[in-house]
Amino acid sequence: MSENSNYTMNELMENYNVSKIRTGDIVTGTVISVNEDFISVNLNYKSDGILSREEYSNADITDLSQVIKEGEKIEAYVLRLSDQDGNVVLSRKIIEEKENWKKLISLKEENPILETKIIEANEYGAFALIEHIKGFIPKNQLSINKNVKPADYVGKAVKVKILNLKNNKGKKQLILSSKAVEKIENQIKEKQIWEALKEGEIYEGTVKNILDFGAFVNIKGIDGLLHVNEIAWTKIKHPSEVLKEGDKIKVMIKKIDIKNKKLSLSYKATVQSPWSIFVEKYNKGDEVNGVVTKIEDYGAFVNIDDVQCLLHVKDISWFRTEHPSDVLKVGQEIKVKILDINKKNKKVNLGIKQLTVHPFDKFSKEHANNDIIKVIVRRIVSDGVYVDINEDLDSFIHISKISKDKLRTPAQVLKIDEEKEAKIIGIDRKTKKIKLSFILNNQQDDKFSRSKEPISYTLGNDNFTIGDLLKKK
């Protein structure tokens, strides 16, 4: 036996510098040949290593000779110690994958936004590559929109964040989320919108929801509250009287609260108010039509072009009206005269009686003292009677002017609703009162009689006494 026969195989390999290799080892060798599909590697082992294109990288490589040359050093993972030709089977993919996972751990900590493309999908989600590692995007992480189909994303570029590096079973798996990126982008966009919005400016929005207290209007992705009181200039019971969901409307921003993300809006501020239209259209003295909307003890409210105007009880008739409801009713259309427009306090006073000449003025132009007229007895009291001269004028006749005879009560000679002739004995334009007498012919015809009543004189349309002249003197 020779001297060398006493050496073991391992000792012989060590003497000839032959490396020890085991499955799972990471080894370094020299490329001795390369073609499109395979690389031969000298490993200082009893046999060379072989590295196929499929095992070279996770990346899509079509020609190995384009990525590595003969004589270059290469690191590889030992898959098997011998294939059918006795070569050591190598892989670089496993090493690359380990490095890529290290990169993913760093990326998870840095938490950047990554861009990738969806390569495939199923009913549960979609798949994309990050650092050549296949990642899974669950369906509920695809978008902030709930009704999305994973299949619609295949081939599309998306932005993602690394959600986790393990699945819910604790196994290594790259879990991604494009929904998280959408949220971030929306937050940035929302912040920019909030900063761009200005109080007092008018924007177009879409009515999103209608509630009892108002409506929510979306302006550039931000929901603002349009309170029911800010919808119309006139009072409404419910927003649906004016708006419906989906309406495109212009609103003015009343208040911006960026801290609490609240937006107060006004719709009525974008249209001319009924008051401003009213003061442009009408003037004091105009005669207009309106509708009675409310009746109170002191008067009635009349709607004229959506402006509530007051018709005071004293301006309903030239004569006393006990209560507005005696003459008017809610819903009644009436003609009125504008007596006053108070722009400062936004108040309008109306009158009905001012539409006609005062009955006294008309009567006084057509009649004079000593004229005989017909009257109707309407009320009898102890010291006289009330009579109607016409439907608009009345007068009180003292008991002393009812008969030449002395009476205990007017009822001795008069009855209610009785029509009688009376003489005009006085027309007082200052107080707008007409004095009458049922005594048609008596001593009053003598201006120098002993009557205690002051004697009236008429000059033109003026009625006066000697006492009036002395007072002026």
Secondary structure, 3 states (H helix, E strand, C coil): CCHHHHCCHHHHHHHCCCCCCCCCCEEEEEEEEECCCEEEEECCCCCCEEEEHHHHCCCCCCCHHHCCCCCCEEEEEEEECCCCCCCEEEECHHHHHHHHHHHHHHHHHHCCCEEEEEEEEECCEEEEEECCEEEEEEHHHCCCCCCCCHHHHCCCEEEEEEEEEECCCCCEEEEEECHHHHHHHHHHHHHHHHHHCCCCCEEEEEEEEEECCEEEEEECCEEEEEEHHHCCCCCCCCHHHCCCCCCEEEEEEEEEECCCCEEEEECHHHCCCHHHHHHHHCCCCCEEEEEEEEEECCEEEEEECCEEEEEEHHHCCCCCCCCHHHCCCCCCEEEEEEEEEECCCCEEEEECHHHCCCHHHHHHHHCCCCCEEEEEEEEEECCEEEEECCCCCEEEEEHHHCCCCCCCCHHHCCCCCCEEEEEEEEEECCCCEEEEECCCCCHHHCCCCCCCCCCEEEECCEEEEHHHHHHHC
